[in-house]
Amino acid sequence: MREVRDPIHGFIGRTELEQEIIDAPAFQRLRLIRQLAMASLVYPGAVHTRFDHWLGAMHVAGRIARSVRLNDEDVRLIRLAALLHDIGHGPFSHVSEPVLETFTKRENLPEGQKTQIHEALTAAIIQLDSSIARLLSERDREKITGILSGTFGHSVMKDIVSGPLDADKQDYLLRDSYFCGVRYGLYDLDRLSECLIGHEDSEDRYLAITQDGVHALEQFVLAKYYMTTQVYRHKIRLITDGMIQRALILGISKDRIEWLKRLYAYDGSQEYLDEYKNWTDERLIHEVLSNRTPDGFMKNLFLRLMARQLHKRIASFRVSEFDDPLVRNALADLAASDREAIESDVGKAFGLEPEFVIVNSFDIKSVREQARNSEASVSVLTPEGPVDFEAESALFRSIDEAVKEKYIEVYAPVTYRDEKEKRRKQKDYKQEIRRILIEFTKSLQAAKGEPKDET
């Protein structure tokens, strides 16, 4: 196997076939798509790319597959699936996914592509990209997309690539922690890998962990929790993500930029894929700021991002702060149209263009719930049989699963002369925006005919 030196895993080996796929144009473009979008504006070292991460994910997937004693053919397929698992990402990676979801008309997509749009794009590129088709047989491509969707092989194969303990998470926690210059994402990869096992029951074979690995798994889950709270939900990271998303949406809906609309309106066609694969972070930024793109909302926001003239967080609320349960319920389930209405009210209250006001809502789940992520709970193999990790771990049994927070934050292009003015204005912003949120949710209740809580 050929080798490349990686700062996280040391030497990563790859076969001739894997190297040829890595050299394919559809894969090489990932060198120009950053893993964490514009997180380098707060973590200067966070300039690592999707390319780095996918090499690491392939390496970890191979380790896990061998640890659970899969045969050589399954190991080969799993490494390829991990290598290609998110090749459908576009500029700014996860940050622009909501834009694809907004402007793609799902009724235009072929059958079988009704999942998240970036997953549909990944499957389509694996199946239809000419440089990949030249290297992988049609049967191999079907098997790889089947592993990613969970329709081929036993469950342990999908679990390795996409599950609570998948290679994707095992790599990005260590990689993002390293390049952000923090230690929140550290855990014992060697011990965790050693303790994973493919457990068979009467119906399937799935990824589980031995009792000896419980402490390593606790460490892994805590690493994910701390990276979420300290890095992925960092104030500046949320603001830059929000500004990118808003810029792209306004570029299509308000500025009427046709090339941008074509980029974010996936239609399932070969022509679309051929063009989509040419776009990276750098190309999109260059095109937005070029003289060919007229001035407008989108260019304004990108010029601010390039100059690091970022929006300020002018209000932040825990939903649990509000006394009225009806207000809490409404704020916990805001639709896109609700956020737009609140942005309009905030803009009017403070003399701001509502298009530049950003209302963001997000959860921080309890660390116990994060042990499952969006997938099933991890099973721990005990002498009495498999049990859920949360029940086996003394640490996680002591954590109240119900303890999680929903946040509502507002970002806007405001400035302060000094710290004194900043403190005064922030107090005013928060007080007025609290009133706006309460009044808005009461208007929703009235429209639905719900009784108001008079307490």
DARA-V79475 format. One record per backbone hydrogen bond with DSSP energy under -1.0 kcal/mol. CO is the residue of the C=O (numbers start at 0). NH is the residue of the N-H. If there is no record, write none. Layout:
# DARA-V79475
CO_NH, CO_NH
This chain:
# DARA-V79475
1_13, 3_11, 5_9, 9_5, 11_3, 13_1, 14_18, 15_19, 16_20, 17_21, 18_22, 20_23, 23_26, 23_27, 24_28, 26_29, 27_30, 28_31, 29_32, 29_50, 31_280, 32_49, 35_38, 37_40, 38_41, 38_42, 42_45, 44_46, 47_34, 48_52, 49_53, 50_54, 51_55, 52_56, 53_57, 54_58, 55_59, 56_60, 57_61, 58_62, 59_63, 60_64, 61_65, 62_66, 63_67, 64_69, 65_68, 70_74, 71_75, 72_76, 73_77, 74_78, 75_79, 76_80, 77_81, 78_82, 79_83, 83_86, 85_88, 89_92, 91_94, 92_95, 93_96, 95_99, 96_100, 97_101, 98_102, 99_103, 104_107, 105_108, 109_112, 115_119, 116_120, 117_121, 118_122, 119_123, 120_124, 121_125, 122_126, 123_127, 124_128, 128_132, 129_133, 131_134, 131_135, 136_140, 137_141, 138_142, 139_143, 140_144, 141_145, 142_146, 143_147, 144_148, 145_149, 145_150, 145_151, 153_156, 154_158, 155_159, 157_161, 159_166, 162_165, 165_169, 166_170, 167_171, 168_172, 170_174, 171_175, 172_176, 173_177, 174_178, 175_179, 176_181, 182_185, 186_188, 187_191, 188_192, 189_193, 190_194, 192_195, 194_209, 196_207, 198_205, 203_200, 204_155, 205_198, 207_196, 208_380, 209_212, 210_213, 212_216, 213_217, 214_218, 215_219, 216_220, 217_221, 218_222, 219_223, 220_224, 221_225, 222_226, 223_227, 224_228, 225_229, 226_230, 226_231, 227_232, 230_233, 233_237, 234_238, 235_239, 236_240, 237_241, 238_242, 239_243, 240_244, 241_245, 242_246, 243_247, 244_248, 245_249, 246_250, 247_251, 248_252, 249_253, 249_254, 250_256, 256_260, 257_261, 258_262, 259_263, 268_272, 269_273, 270_274, 271_275, 272_276, 274_277, 275_278, 279_283, 280_284, 281_285, 282_286, 283_287, 284_288, 289_292, 295_299, 296_300, 297_301, 298_302, 299_303, 300_304, 301_305, 302_306, 303_308, 304_307, 307_309, 311_411, 314_409, 316_407, 317_320, 318_321, 323_327, 324_328, 325_329, 326_330, 327_331, 329_332, 334_338, 335_339, 336_340, 337_341, 338_342, 339_343, 340_344, 341_345, 342_346, 343_347, 344_348, 345_349, 346_351, 352_355, 353_356, 357_410, 359_408, 361_406, 363_404, 365_369, 368_371, 371_374, 377_388, 378_208, 379_386, 381_384, 384_381, 386_379, 387_391, 388_392, 392_396, 395_398, 399_402, 401_403, 404_363, 405_318, 406_361, 407_316, 408_359, 409_313, 409_314, 410_357, 411_311, 411_413, 417_421, 418_422, 419_423, 420_424, 421_425, 422_426, 423_427, 424_428, 425_429, 426_430, 427_431, 428_432, 429_433, 430_434, 431_435, 432_436, 433_437, 434_438, 435_439, 436_440, 437_441, 438_442, 439_443, 440_444, 441_445, 442_446, 443_447, 444_449
